[in-house]
Amino acid sequence: MSAINTGTAEGLLQLIRQFTQQGHITVGAGKALEIAVTKVLSTVDGDAWLSQNVRIINVDKYMIMFRNKTQGTYTADSLRAYASRVRRALAWYDNFLRDPTWTPPPGKARRVSKVANPGKTKTQTANAAVRQSPLKVPAWLASSPPRAAIRDDQPGSAATVELVSYVFPLRPNQLVTLHLPLQITAHEAQRLARFVDSLAIDEERI
């Protein structure tokens, strides 16, 4: 039985799948939204989360509760990504409930400059891009700065962590940068590997 018009979490998930099936969003984007909504709402609301009225959800408050209940499980970047995806999904659902003919606007492809920086390697260019991209920290995250954000050149820090940037060729012509402490334990490496594995999407579904 369809719950798409009920305003519940179950209806929200059905809408995301409908948008995916109709081609309004990619399979990867739809899966990312489903995962974020499922993890955040099921963690905060418990077993009855599917019947939760999502139209009254305050995302900032939910993310505070989600962060507290999963203390240490997710990085600051992951929490920001989950908050952004949940907020987007809820906005889409609200638009749909107001107007059942509403669909997400076509996504705009990001333009990447083809002009390479002279005298710099791809790794140096990627690292420079990371340093020049300021991070906007939401209020619910600002009160608890992530350990990875603490630099050894910050005066007044009670504990300092020296970070090393590792550039990894994730896909052809696509580099990603990991910022990790100079030394990590085997347990930390395993936790990081499990977290990355949880983000994976089957290649045939992309």
trRosetta pair geometry for C-beta under 8 A, 3 or more apart (Angstrom, degrees):
i j d omega theta_ij theta_ji phi_ij phi_ji
2 5 7.4 51 128 8 105 86
2 14 6.5 138 -152 180 77 159
3 6 4.6 -40 -174 9 80 131
3 8 5.9 -47 161 53 123 117
3 10 4.5 17 87 108 151 111
3 11 4.4 -115 126 -71 83 79
3 14 6.0 148 63 -5 77 146
4 11 4.8 130 -133 -152 21 85
4 14 4.5 -112 -83 101 86 129
4 15 5.5 123 -147 -64 96 80
4 18 6.9 39 -118 -23 141 146
5 11 6.5 -135 21 -142 16 137
5 97 6.9 130 -145 -119 62 82
5 100 7.6 -18 -98 -96 108 116
6 10 7.1 9 60 70 133 98
6 11 4.5 -172 47 -48 85 137
7 11 6.1 24 5 55 14 149
7 53 5.7 12 125 -145 107 77
7 54 6.5 -159 168 43 64 78
7 55 5.0 -34 -166 -19 115 119
7 93 7.7 123 -130 153 52 117
7 97 6.1 56 -87 -110 87 151
8 11 4.8 103 53 6 71 101
8 12 7.1 -124 103 -6 42 87
8 50 6.6 46 151 154 118 55
8 51 5.5 -45 -147 -146 136 33
8 52 6.3 123 -154 66 77 42
8 53 6.3 -55 -97 -92 62 41
8 54 6.5 106 -165 -6 21 94
9 12 5.4 -49 -150 32 36 117
9 13 6.6 37 153 -18 66 101
9 37 6.9 165 -156 165 96 110
9 41 5.2 159 -121 154 144 162
9 45 7.8 -166 -30 47 152 155
9 49 5.6 -23 40 148 166 76
9 50 5.1 -122 77 -136 108 34
9 51 7.2 -27 31 11 96 13
9 52 4.9 42 -22 53 114 94
9 54 5.4 122 -74 -54 63 118
10 13 5.9 -52 -152 34 32 109
10 14 6.5 33 150 -19 64 106
10 50 4.3 51 -56 -178 100 95
10 51 7.0 8 -7 -74 116 44
11 14 5.5 -54 -148 36 35 113
11 15 6.4 38 152 -23 66 102
11 54 7.9 -146 62 20 96 122
11 93 7.3 109 113 -151 95 123
12 15 5.7 -53 -152 31 32 112
12 16 6.7 33 151 -20 64 102
12 37 6.2 -154 119 -163 128 153
12 54 5.4 12 -42 23 139 166
12 89 6.1 75 179 156 117 110
12 90 7.3 -22 -128 -94 138 55
12 93 4.8 -39 -114 -88 88 150
13 16 5.7 -50 -150 32 35 112
13 17 6.5 32 153 -15 66 105
13 34 6.0 73 -136 -126 90 91
13 37 6.5 -171 -79 99 84 141
13 38 7.3 62 -95 -68 125 93
13 50 8.0 -47 9 -131 133 89
14 17 5.8 -56 -150 39 33 110
14 18 6.2 37 150 -24 66 106
15 18 5.4 -52 -146 34 33 114
15 19 6.4 35 155 -19 66 102
15 92 7.0 169 131 121 130 107
15 93 5.6 142 55 -105 160 85
15 96 5.7 161 -143 62 141 171
16 19 5.9 -53 -151 35 30 110
16 20 6.5 31 149 -19 63 107
16 25 7.8 -48 -161 54 70 143
16 30 5.4 142 164 -154 92 86
16 33 5.1 -160 -137 100 137 126
16 34 5.6 174 110 -68 150 84
16 37 7.4 -162 -31 10 153 149
16 89 6.3 -18 -77 -135 119 111
16 92 7.9 94 -85 91 74 142
17 20 5.5 -54 -150 36 34 115
17 21 6.2 33 154 -19 68 106
17 30 6.7 105 -97 180 40 131
17 34 7.5 57 -60 -81 83 128
18 21 5.8 -54 -144 38 31 109
18 22 6.1 20 159 -11 65 112
19 22 6.0 -62 -142 45 27 105
19 24 4.3 -74 -165 61 84 119
19 25 5.0 37 134 14 111 105
19 30 6.6 178 85 -100 94 113
19 92 7.5 -24 -54 170 158 144
19 103 6.8 150 -121 -148 96 85
19 104 6.2 59 -154 1 137 114
20 23 7.8 42 174 -66 29 24
20 24 7.6 -75 -64 50 23 76
20 25 5.7 -51 -88 73 62 90
20 26 7.6 -4 -132 119 83 19
20 27 5.8 84 -163 -104 116 52
20 29 7.8 -176 -99 75 95 81
20 30 3.5 6 -79 -72 125 167
20 31 8.0 85 -108 -37 150 64
22 103 7.5 -104 105 -127 140 131
24 103 4.9 -132 -118 -176 145 112
24 104 5.0 122 156 43 116 97
25 29 4.5 -111 173 88 108 126
25 30 5.2 134 100 -57 117 87
25 33 7.8 19 134 -2 161 137
25 104 5.9 37 -56 50 101 151
25 107 7.6 86 -120 -33 70 121
26 29 4.6 93 55 8 84 102
26 30 6.8 -149 92 -5 43 87
26 206 7.4 18 165 -163 117 60
27 30 5.8 -57 -147 39 30 112
27 31 6.2 31 156 -20 65 108
27 201 7.5 152 123 171 96 138
27 205 4.9 -145 146 160 144 79
27 206 6.0 -150 73 -115 113 26
28 31 5.8 -55 -147 36 29 110
28 32 6.4 30 155 -20 63 106
28 201 5.5 160 -118 71 80 168
28 205 7.5 133 -67 115 65 87
28 206 5.0 31 -55 -126 112 82
29 32 5.7 -54 -149 34 31 113
29 33 6.6 30 153 -17 64 104
29 107 7.9 -157 -73 -57 164 150
30 33 5.8 -56 -151 36 32 110
30 34 6.3 33 152 -19 66 106
31 34 5.6 -54 -147 36 33 113
31 35 6.3 33 156 -20 66 105
31 201 5.3 116 92 -114 159 127
31 205 7.1 77 -49 130 144 131
32 35 5.9 -53 -147 34 29 110
32 36 6.5 27 156 -16 63 108
32 85 6.0 -124 137 -121 92 145
32 201 8.0 -62 -54 -58 78 135
33 36 5.9 -58 -148 38 30 109
33 37 6.2 25 158 -14 66 110
33 85 5.2 -160 -110 -176 59 106
33 88 7.0 -98 -114 87 112 109
33 89 4.8 139 -168 -77 112 118
34 37 6.0 -60 -145 41 27 107
34 38 5.9 23 160 -18 65 114
35 38 5.9 -60 -143 40 25 110
35 39 6.1 20 163 -16 65 112
36 39 6.2 -59 -142 38 24 105
36 40 6.1 11 167 -8 63 114
36 81 7.3 -128 -98 127 128 79
36 82 4.6 175 -141 -139 100 68
36 85 3.7 105 38 91 169 131
36 86 5.3 -134 140 -52 111 78
36 89 7.2 172 83 -10 113 136
37 40 6.4 -66 -143 43 22 102
37 41 5.8 2 172 -1 63 119
37 85 7.3 -112 -39 127 73 100
37 86 5.7 139 -89 -111 63 79
37 89 5.3 -79 -68 90 122 167
38 41 6.6 -65 -134 46 18 97
38 42 5.6 7 174 -9 61 121
39 42 6.5 -60 -132 42 16 102
39 43 6.1 14 165 -18 57 116
39 66 7.8 79 129 -151 84 127
39 82 6.7 -82 79 -132 122 131
40 43 6.1 -66 -151 36 22 108
40 44 6.3 4 162 -6 62 114
40 62 6.1 65 167 149 114 117
40 63 7.2 -33 -140 -91 126 63
40 66 5.0 -37 -137 -96 78 149
40 82 5.7 147 -59 169 119 119
40 86 5.3 -32 43 -80 159 144
41 44 6.1 -63 -140 44 29 101
41 45 5.5 -12 177 16 70 118
41 49 4.5 131 140 -173 93 123
41 52 6.2 -156 -166 45 117 148
41 54 7.5 -41 -106 -100 140 105
41 57 7.9 -58 -102 -110 102 149
41 62 7.6 -18 -89 -162 59 136
41 86 7.8 156 -40 -129 91 123
42 45 6.8 -64 -117 56 20 85
42 46 7.3 58 -174 -120 52 4
42 49 4.6 -138 -96 29 51 164
43 65 7.9 161 115 122 96 90
43 66 5.4 85 90 -126 132 82
43 69 5.4 159 165 95 107 139
43 70 6.3 -25 -158 -45 152 113
44 49 7.4 106 67 -109 71 117
44 62 5.4 -55 -69 -151 170 85
44 65 4.9 81 -121 106 105 126
44 66 5.6 -57 -57 -69 104 80
44 69 7.0 -175 -87 10 56 150
45 48 6.1 -100 153 78 102 73
45 49 3.8 129 79 -98 118 81
45 52 4.9 -69 -128 -65 167 140
46 49 6.3 166 65 -43 34 92
48 51 5.4 -54 180 45 83 107
48 52 6.8 114 123 -53 80 81
49 52 5.3 -27 -159 -12 46 122
52 57 7.5 61 146 -68 120 112
53 56 5.3 37 108 16 108 107
53 57 7.9 -176 104 -36 60 82
54 57 5.2 -26 -159 -9 56 124
54 90 5.9 -142 157 -118 111 96
54 93 6.5 18 97 93 132 156
55 90 7.9 155 -103 -164 40 98
55 93 7.7 -127 -79 112 78 112
55 94 6.4 120 -122 -98 88 92
55 97 7.3 -59 -87 45 126 166
57 62 5.9 9 -173 -42 104 140
57 90 6.3 -117 66 -117 121 146
58 61 4.2 46 94 20 114 113
58 62 6.4 163 84 -16 58 87
59 62 5.5 -58 -145 39 32 113
59 63 6.1 31 158 -21 68 106
59 83 6.1 110 162 -157 114 82
59 86 5.7 156 -131 106 112 113
59 87 4.9 20 -108 -83 171 88
59 90 6.8 -151 -66 22 115 152
60 63 6.0 -57 -149 35 27 108
60 64 6.7 31 152 -21 62 102
60 83 7.9 48 -94 -147 48 124
60 138 7.1 -149 -116 161 95 127
60 139 6.7 10 -146 66 130 104
60 140 4.9 175 -163 -41 81 130
61 64 5.7 -50 -153 30 35 113
61 65 6.6 29 152 -12 66 104
61 140 7.9 -153 -72 -99 24 138
62 65 5.8 -58 -151 41 34 108
62 66 6.0 35 151 -21 69 108
62 86 7.3 -124 95 140 138 157
63 66 5.3 -49 -138 39 35 114
63 67 6.1 40 158 -22 65 103
63 79 6.6 106 -168 -176 110 98
63 82 7.3 149 -117 99 102 105
63 83 4.9 12 -93 -94 146 109
63 86 7.8 180 -68 50 99 145
63 138 7.7 30 92 95 157 145
63 140 5.1 108 91 108 113 155
63 141 7.8 -50 138 -53 128 90
64 67 5.9 -54 -148 35 27 111
64 68 6.4 24 154 -16 62 109
64 140 4.9 -117 -66 -153 88 119
65 68 5.7 -56 -146 39 31 110
65 69 6.1 24 159 -14 67 110
66 69 6.0 -60 -143 41 27 105
66 70 6.1 -8 167 12 65 115
66 79 7.6 158 102 -133 113 95
66 82 7.3 -132 129 120 155 144
67 70 6.6 -78 -139 55 22 86
67 71 7.0 62 156 -86 60 60
67 74 7.5 -101 -116 60 68 114
67 79 5.9 36 -90 -127 104 139
67 140 7.3 167 1 150 143 107
67 141 7.6 175 -86 -98 156 75
67 144 7.5 151 156 59 143 146
68 71 6.2 -2 -160 -57 32 98
70 73 4.1 -74 172 36 95 129
70 74 5.8 38 122 0 128 103
74 78 4.1 -124 -171 90 101 129
74 79 5.3 123 119 -55 125 82
74 82 7.3 -18 -170 -9 159 138
74 195 7.7 144 -112 -134 56 127
75 78 4.7 99 53 5 76 102
75 79 7.1 -139 96 -4 42 86
75 146 6.3 50 -169 -139 72 146
75 148 6.9 8 -152 7 112 140
75 195 7.7 86 -11 175 101 160
76 79 5.7 -54 -149 37 33 112
76 80 6.4 34 153 -19 65 105
76 137 7.8 -27 178 -122 127 102
76 141 6.0 109 -149 -170 96 129
76 145 7.6 -10 -87 -167 150 44
76 146 3.5 -105 -27 -41 127 137
76 148 7.0 -143 19 47 114 109
76 149 6.8 -2 24 -32 161 118
77 80 5.7 -54 -150 36 32 112
77 81 6.4 32 152 -20 65 106
77 146 8.0 -29 -17 -26 68 170
78 81 5.6 -53 -147 36 33 111
78 82 6.3 33 155 -18 66 105
78 195 7.4 -87 -75 -173 153 125
79 82 5.8 -51 -144 37 31 110
79 83 6.3 33 155 -20 64 106
79 141 6.1 148 107 -99 131 125
80 83 5.8 -55 -148 36 30 112
80 84 6.3 30 155 -19 64 107
80 137 7.8 -90 -89 -123 126 53
80 138 6.9 159 -116 2 86 109
80 141 6.7 -27 -72 -39 87 167
81 84 5.8 -56 -148 36 30 111
81 85 6.3 24 157 -15 65 109
82 85 5.9 -60 -145 40 29 107
82 86 6.1 27 159 -17 67 108
83 86 6.0 -56 -143 39 27 107
83 87 6.1 27 158 -19 63 111
83 138 6.5 -100 121 9 164 160
83 140 7.7 165 -105 60 149 129
84 87 5.8 -58 -147 38 26 112
84 88 6.3 25 155 -19 63 108
85 88 5.7 -53 -145 37 31 111
85 89 6.2 31 157 -19 65 106
86 89 5.8 -55 -146 37 30 111
86 90 6.3 28 157 -17 65 108
87 90 6.0 -57 -148 38 27 109
87 91 6.4 27 154 -19 63 108
88 91 5.8 -57 -149 36 30 110
88 92 6.4 31 154 -19 65 106
89 92 5.8 -55 -150 35 31 112
89 93 6.3 29 153 -19 65 107
90 93 5.7 -54 -146 36 32 111
90 94 6.3 34 154 -21 65 104
91 94 5.8 -52 -148 34 31 112
91 95 6.5 32 153 -18 63 105
92 95 5.7 -57 -153 36 31 112
92 96 6.3 30 152 -19 66 108
92 104 6.0 -22 -121 -77 122 97
93 96 5.6 -55 -148 37 33 113
93 97 6.3 32 155 -19 67 105
94 97 5.9 -53 -145 36 30 109
94 98 6.5 27 155 -15 63 108
95 98 5.9 -62 -152 39 29 109
95 99 6.5 -37 169 43 66 94
95 102 4.6 -133 143 137 99 159
96 99 7.0 -90 -139 71 23 56
96 100 6.3 47 -178 -115 71 42
96 102 5.2 -137 -92 67 51 109
97 100 7.8 26 -120 -73 20 68
98 102 7.2 38 70 -14 84 145
99 102 4.3 92 88 -33 101 107
104 107 7.9 11 136 -51 116 79
116 120 7.4 -158 165 65 90 90
116 125 7.1 -78 -155 -82 79 156
117 120 4.2 3 96 35 111 129
117 124 7.8 -111 78 102 132 103
117 125 5.3 167 26 -101 120 106
117 128 7.5 14 -6 52 168 155
120 124 4.3 -125 -167 89 96 124
120 125 5.1 119 124 -58 125 84
120 128 7.4 -25 -165 -7 154 140
121 124 4.8 96 52 9 77 100
121 125 6.9 -139 95 -4 40 88
122 125 5.7 -57 -148 38 32 113
122 126 6.2 33 155 -21 66 107
122 167 7.9 163 116 156 86 151
122 175 6.3 150 151 -33 109 148
123 126 5.8 -54 -147 35 29 110
123 127 6.4 27 156 -16 64 107
123 167 4.7 -175 -132 41 87 159
123 175 7.3 -159 -99 -156 54 159
124 127 5.8 -55 -146 38 31 110
124 128 6.3 33 154 -21 65 106
125 128 5.7 -55 -149 35 30 112
125 129 6.5 32 153 -22 64 103
126 129 5.7 -52 -152 31 32 112
126 130 6.7 32 151 -19 64 103
126 167 5.3 105 85 -123 143 130
126 175 4.6 -68 -99 97 154 137
126 177 5.8 165 145 -54 110 116
127 130 5.7 -53 -153 33 35 112
127 131 6.5 30 153 -16 67 106
127 165 5.5 107 -120 120 107 156
127 167 6.7 -86 -55 -60 89 121
127 177 6.5 136 -94 -112 60 147
128 131 5.8 -57 -149 38 33 109
128 132 6.1 21 157 -12 68 113
129 132 6.0 -65 -143 43 28 104
129 133 6.3 27 158 -26 65 112
130 133 6.1 -61 -147 29 27 109
130 165 7.0 160 71 -134 155 138
130 177 5.1 -69 -63 61 150 156
130 179 7.9 169 166 -54 145 114
137 141 5.3 -124 -172 90 89 108
137 142 4.7 116 125 -82 118 83
137 145 7.9 -21 -142 -108 159 78
138 141 5.1 75 61 17 80 103
138 142 6.9 -139 95 -24 34 91
139 142 5.6 -47 -137 19 32 116
139 143 7.6 33 169 -22 59 96
140 143 7.4 -52 -167 19 27 105
141 144 6.7 -86 -164 57 45 81
141 146 8.0 -12 -180 -34 106 92
142 145 7.3 5 -162 -71 40 76
145 149 5.1 -105 177 69 103 132
145 150 6.8 110 122 -56 122 87
146 149 4.8 97 66 -5 82 103
146 150 8.0 -143 101 -12 53 81
147 150 5.9 -50 -165 17 45 114
147 159 7.9 -34 -137 101 96 120
147 161 5.9 68 165 -10 90 155
148 161 7.1 -81 -111 93 34 144
148 163 6.5 80 -160 -96 74 134
148 179 5.8 110 -177 105 117 110
148 180 7.8 -46 -122 -106 113 31
148 181 7.9 -113 -107 -49 75 77
150 154 6.3 -108 -161 37 65 143
150 157 5.5 128 -162 -145 113 145
150 159 6.9 46 136 93 162 75
150 160 6.1 -146 144 -130 109 47
150 161 5.2 85 83 26 101 97
151 154 4.9 112 63 -22 81 101
151 157 8.0 176 63 -30 47 158
151 160 7.3 -13 120 -154 28 95
151 161 7.7 -68 -107 68 21 68
151 162 8.0 55 -160 -112 55 43
151 163 6.9 -69 -111 15 71 110
152 160 4.5 91 -113 166 63 126
152 161 7.0 -126 -59 76 82 24
152 162 4.7 5 -36 -85 135 78
154 157 4.8 70 93 -33 105 123
154 160 7.0 176 50 -114 90 102
157 160 5.0 103 95 -76 131 82
161 181 5.3 -74 -174 -107 108 101
162 181 6.7 82 71 -153 58 67
162 182 4.7 10 91 -25 107 119
163 179 4.8 14 179 180 132 93
163 180 6.5 142 -150 72 79 21
163 181 6.2 -61 -100 -93 58 37
163 182 7.3 -137 -107 -42 13 69
164 179 7.5 163 74 -151 33 52
164 180 6.0 -30 58 68 83 75
164 181 7.5 30 13 140 87 16
164 182 5.5 100 -26 -97 114 59
165 177 5.4 -11 -167 -170 101 113
165 178 7.3 149 -155 76 49 45
165 179 5.6 -21 -97 -97 69 72
166 177 6.9 150 74 -156 43 58
166 178 4.6 -16 60 59 99 98
166 179 8.0 -176 19 -78 73 26
166 180 6.5 -1 2 17 117 112
167 175 5.2 0 -174 -178 103 121
167 176 7.4 156 -153 80 55 35
167 177 5.3 -26 -97 -98 67 79
168 175 6.9 145 71 -158 37 68
168 176 5.4 -26 63 65 91 86
168 177 7.5 162 16 -92 75 28
168 178 6.5 33 -6 -7 119 108
169 172 7.7 29 176 -95 110 30
169 174 7.3 109 -161 77 60 54
169 175 5.8 -42 -98 -100 55 73
170 174 5.3 -57 65 107 96 102
170 175 7.0 139 10 -133 84 20
170 176 4.7 47 -29 -2 125 115
171 174 4.1 22 60 45 93 121
180 184 5.9 -51 174 -40 118 133
180 192 8.0 3 -108 -103 123 161
181 184 5.5 129 62 -67 100 82
184 188 4.4 -117 -176 88 101 132
184 189 5.6 122 118 -56 120 84
184 192 7.7 5 169 -12 155 139
185 188 4.7 99 53 6 77 101
185 189 7.0 -138 97 -5 42 87
186 189 5.6 -53 -148 36 34 113
186 190 6.4 36 152 -21 65 104
187 190 5.7 -54 -150 35 31 111
187 191 6.5 33 152 -19 65 104
188 191 5.6 -52 -148 35 34 112
188 192 6.3 34 153 -19 65 105
189 192 5.7 -53 -148 36 31 112
189 193 6.3 33 152 -21 64 106
190 193 5.6 -53 -147 35 32 112
190 194 6.4 32 154 -19 65 104
191 194 5.8 -54 -149 36 31 110
191 195 6.4 31 152 -21 64 106
192 195 5.7 -54 -150 34 31 112
192 196 6.5 28 155 -15 66 105
193 196 5.9 -54 -148 38 31 108
193 197 6.2 34 152 -22 64 109
194 197 5.5 -55 -147 37 31 115
194 198 6.5 37 152 -26 64 102
195 198 5.7 -52 -155 27 33 113
195 199 7.2 30 149 -20 61 102
196 199 5.8 -57 -161 28 39 112
196 200 7.4 56 144 -44 64 92
197 200 5.7 -32 -162 -5 43 119
201 205 5.8 -110 164 77 98 115
201 206 6.0 111 107 -67 120 95
202 205 4.4 74 74 5 96 110
202 206 7.6 -161 94 -22 52 80
203 206 5.8 -46 -155 14 41 114
